[in-house]
């Protein structure tokens, strides 16, 4: 099962203001989340441990599941 993620309001604020000071690899991944790419597509763009990065963003409330494929 594949997932499509989108930024939450918290994620959008982080992109605009850097309020939460995400680590560069997490911020870079957050920028890539657009509500259209599946997790497998994102995995090809996120270089270091994409599943862990997406899980971290999801757990911390920066992204949410928009769709299940």
C-alpha distances in whole Angstrom, upper triangle without the diagonal:
4,7,10,13,17,20,22,25,26,24,26,29,28,28,31,33,32,33,31,31,28,28,28,25,23,25,24,21,21,23,20,18,19,16,15,14,10,10,10,13,14,14,17,19,19,21,22,19,16,14,17,18,15,15,19,19,17,19,22,21,21,18,16,12,13,11,7,6
4,7,10,14,17,19,23,23,21,23,26,25,25,28,30,29,30,28,29,25,26,25,22,20,22,21,17,18,19,16,14,15,13,12,10,6,6,7,10,11,11,14,16,16,19,19,17,14,12,15,16,13,13,17,17,15,17,20,19,19,15,13,10,11,9,6,5
4,6,10,13,15,19,20,17,19,23,22,21,25,27,26,27,25,26,23,23,23,20,18,19,19,15,15,17,14,11,12,10,10,9,5,6,8,10,10,12,14,15,15,18,19,17,13,12,14,14,11,12,15,14,12,15,17,16,15,12,10,7,8,6,5,6
4,7,10,13,16,17,15,16,20,20,19,22,24,23,25,23,24,21,22,22,19,17,18,17,14,13,14,12,9,9,6,6,6,4,6,9,9,9,12,14,14,15,18,19,18,14,13,16,14,11,13,15,13,12,15,17,15,14,10,8,6,5,5,6,8
4,7,9,13,14,11,13,16,16,15,18,21,20,21,20,21,18,19,19,17,14,15,15,11,10,12,10,6,7,5,7,7,7,7,11,11,9,12,15,14,14,18,18,17,13,12,14,13,9,11,13,10,9,12,14,11,10,6,5,5,5,7,9,11
4,6,10,11,9,10,13,13,13,15,18,18,19,18,19,17,19,19,17,14,14,14,11,9,10,10,6,6,4,8,9,10,11,14,13,12,15,17,16,15,19,20,19,15,15,17,14,11,13,14,11,10,13,13,11,9,5,6,6,6,9,12,14
4,7,8,5,6,9,10,9,12,14,14,15,14,16,14,16,17,16,13,12,13,11,7,9,10,7,7,7,11,12,13,13,17,16,13,16,19,17,16,19,20,19,16,16,17,14,11,13,13,9,9,12,12,9,6,4,6,9,9,13,15,18
4,5,5,6,9,10,11,12,14,14,14,14,16,15,18,18,18,14,14,15,14,10,12,13,10,11,10,14,15,16,16,20,19,17,19,22,20,19,22,22,22,19,18,18,16,13,14,14,10,9,12,10,7,5,5,6,10,10,14,17,20
4,5,5,6,9,10,11,12,13,12,13,16,15,18,19,20,16,15,17,16,12,13,15,13,13,13,17,18,20,20,23,23,20,23,25,23,22,25,25,25,22,22,21,18,16,17,16,13,13,14,12,9,8,9,10,13,13,17,20,23
4,5,5,6,9,10,10,10,9,9,12,12,15,17,17,14,12,15,15,11,13,15,13,14,15,19,19,20,20,23,23,20,22,25,22,20,23,23,23,20,20,19,16,15,15,14,10,11,12,9,7,5,8,10,14,15,19,21,24
4,5,5,6,9,10,10,10,9,11,10,13,14,14,11,9,12,11,7,9,12,10,11,12,16,16,17,17,20,19,16,19,21,18,17,20,20,20,17,18,17,14,12,14,12,9,10,12,9,7,4,6,9,13,14,17,20,22
4,5,5,6,9,10,10,11,13,12,16,16,16,13,11,13,13,9,9,12,11,11,12,16,17,19,19,22,21,18,21,22,20,19,22,22,23,20,21,20,17,15,17,16,12,13,16,13,11,8,9,12,15,15,18,21,24
4,5,5,6,7,7,9,11,12,15,16,17,14,12,14,15,11,12,15,14,14,16,19,20,22,22,25,24,21,23,25,22,21,24,24,24,22,23,22,19,18,19,17,14,15,16,13,12,9,12,14,18,18,22,25,27
4,5,5,5,6,6,8,8,11,12,14,11,8,11,12,9,10,13,13,14,16,20,20,21,20,24,22,19,21,23,20,18,21,21,21,19,20,19,16,15,17,15,11,14,15,12,11,8,11,14,18,19,22,25,27
4,6,6,8,10,10,10,12,12,13,11,8,10,11,8,7,11,11,12,15,18,18,20,20,22,21,17,20,21,18,17,20,20,21,19,20,20,16,16,18,16,13,15,17,14,13,10,12,15,18,18,22,24,26
4,6,8,11,11,12,15,14,16,15,11,13,15,12,10,14,14,15,17,20,21,23,23,26,24,21,24,25,21,21,23,24,25,23,24,23,20,19,21,19,16,18,20,17,16,13,15,18,21,21,24,27,29
4,5,8,9,11,14,14,17,15,12,14,16,13,13,17,17,18,20,23,24,26,25,28,26,23,25,27,23,22,24,24,26,24,25,24,20,20,22,20,17,19,20,17,16,13,16,19,23,23,27,30,32
4,6,5,7,10,11,13,12,9,12,14,12,12,15,16,18,20,23,23,25,24,26,25,22,23,25,21,20,21,21,22,21,23,21,17,18,20,17,14,17,18,15,15,12,15,19,22,23,26,29,31
4,6,8,12,13,16,14,11,15,16,14,15,18,18,20,22,25,25,27,25,28,27,24,25,27,24,22,24,23,24,23,24,22,19,19,20,17,15,17,17,14,14,12,16,19,22,24,27,30,32
4,6,9,12,14,11,10,14,15,12,14,18,17,19,21,24,24,25,23,26,26,22,23,26,23,20,22,21,21,20,21,19,16,17,17,14,12,15,14,11,12,10,14,17,21,23,26,28,31
4,6,9,11,10,8,12,14,12,14,17,17,20,22,25,24,25,23,26,25,22,23,24,21,19,20,19,20,19,21,18,15,17,18,14,13,16,16,13,14,12,16,19,23,24,27,29,32
4,6,8,6,6,9,10,9,11,14,15,18,20,22,21,22,20,22,22,18,19,21,18,15,17,15,16,16,17,15,11,13,14,11,10,13,14,11,12,10,13,17,20,22,25,26,28
4,6,5,6,9,10,11,12,15,16,19,21,23,22,22,20,22,21,18,18,19,17,14,14,13,14,14,16,14,11,13,14,11,11,15,15,13,15,13,15,19,22,24,26,27,29
4,5,5,6,9,10,10,12,15,18,21,22,20,21,19,21,20,16,16,17,14,12,12,12,14,14,16,14,11,14,16,13,12,16,17,15,17,14,16,20,22,24,26,27,29
4,6,5,6,9,10,11,13,16,19,20,18,18,16,17,17,13,13,14,11,8,9,8,10,10,13,11,8,11,13,11,11,14,16,15,16,14,15,18,20,22,24,25,26
4,5,5,6,9,10,11,14,17,18,17,17,15,17,16,13,13,15,12,9,11,10,11,10,12,10,6,8,10,8,7,11,12,11,12,10,11,15,17,19,21,22,24
4,5,5,6,9,10,13,16,18,17,18,16,18,17,13,15,16,13,11,13,13,14,13,15,14,10,11,13,11,9,13,14,12,13,10,11,15,18,19,22,23,25
4,5,5,7,9,12,15,16,15,16,15,16,15,11,12,13,10,8,10,11,13,11,14,14,10,11,14,13,11,14,17,15,16,12,13,16,18,19,21,23,24
4,5,5,7,10,13,14,12,13,11,13,12,8,9,11,8,6,9,10,11,8,11,11,7,8,11,11,9,11,14,13,14,11,10,13,15,16,18,19,20
4,5,5,9,11,13,12,13,12,15,14,10,12,14,11,10,13,14,14,11,13,13,9,8,11,10,7,10,13,12,11,8,8,11,13,14,17,19,20
4,6,8,11,13,12,14,14,16,14,11,13,14,11,11,14,15,16,13,16,16,12,12,15,14,11,14,17,15,14,11,11,14,15,16,18,20,21
4,6,9,10,9,11,11,12,10,7,10,11,8,8,12,14,15,12,14,15,12,11,14,15,12,14,17,17,16,12,11,13,14,14,16,18,19
4,6,8,7,9,9,12,10,7,11,12,10,10,14,15,15,12,13,14,12,9,13,13,10,11,15,15,13,10,8,10,11,11,13,15,16
4,5,7,9,11,13,11,10,13,15,13,14,17,19,19,15,16,18,15,13,16,17,13,14,17,17,15,12,10,11,11,10,12,15,16
4,6,8,10,13,12,11,14,16,15,16,19,21,20,16,17,19,16,13,16,17,14,13,17,17,15,13,9,9,9,6,8,11,13
4,7,10,11,10,10,13,14,14,15,19,21,20,17,17,20,18,15,17,19,17,16,20,20,18,16,13,12,11,9,9,11,11
4,7,8,6,6,10,11,10,12,16,18,17,13,14,17,15,12,15,18,15,15,19,20,18,16,13,13,11,10,10,11,11
4,5,5,6,9,10,11,12,16,17,16,12,12,15,14,11,14,16,15,14,18,19,18,16,13,12,10,10,9,9,8
4,5,5,6,9,10,10,13,14,12,9,8,11,11,8,10,13,12,12,15,17,16,15,12,12,10,11,11,10,10
4,5,5,7,9,10,12,14,12,9,9,13,13,11,13,16,16,15,18,20,20,18,16,15,14,14,13,12,11
4,5,5,7,9,12,14,13,10,11,15,14,12,15,17,16,16,20,21,21,18,16,16,15,15,14,14,12
4,5,5,6,9,11,11,8,9,12,10,9,12,14,13,14,17,18,18,15,13,14,13,14,14,14,14
4,5,5,7,9,8,5,7,10,9,9,12,14,14,15,17,19,19,17,15,16,15,17,17,16,15
4,6,7,10,10,8,11,14,13,12,16,17,17,18,21,22,22,20,18,19,18,19,19,18,17
4,6,9,11,8,12,14,12,12,15,16,15,17,20,21,21,18,16,18,18,19,19,20,19
4,6,7,5,9,10,8,9,13,13,13,15,17,18,19,16,15,17,18,19,20,20,20
4,7,7,10,11,10,12,15,15,15,18,20,20,21,19,18,21,21,23,23,23,23
4,6,9,9,8,11,13,13,14,16,18,18,20,18,18,20,21,23,24,24,24
4,6,6,6,9,10,11,13,14,16,17,19,17,17,19,19,21,22,21,22
4,5,5,6,8,10,11,12,14,15,17,15,14,15,16,18,18,18,18
4,5,5,6,9,10,10,12,14,15,15,13,14,14,17,17,16,17
4,6,5,6,9,10,10,12,14,14,13,15,15,18,19,19,20
4,5,5,6,9,10,11,12,11,11,13,14,17,19,19,20
4,5,5,6,9,10,11,9,8,10,11,13,15,15,17
4,6,5,6,8,10,10,9,10,11,14,16,15,17
4,5,5,6,9,9,9,11,13,16,18,19,21
4,6,5,6,5,6,9,11,14,16,17,20
4,5,5,6,5,6,8,12,14,15,17
4,5,8,8,9,11,15,17,17,20
4,6,8,10,13,16,19,20,23
4,6,7,11,13,16,18,21
4,7,11,13,16,18,21
4,7,9,12,14,17
4,6,9,11,14
4,6,7,11
4,7,10
4,6
4
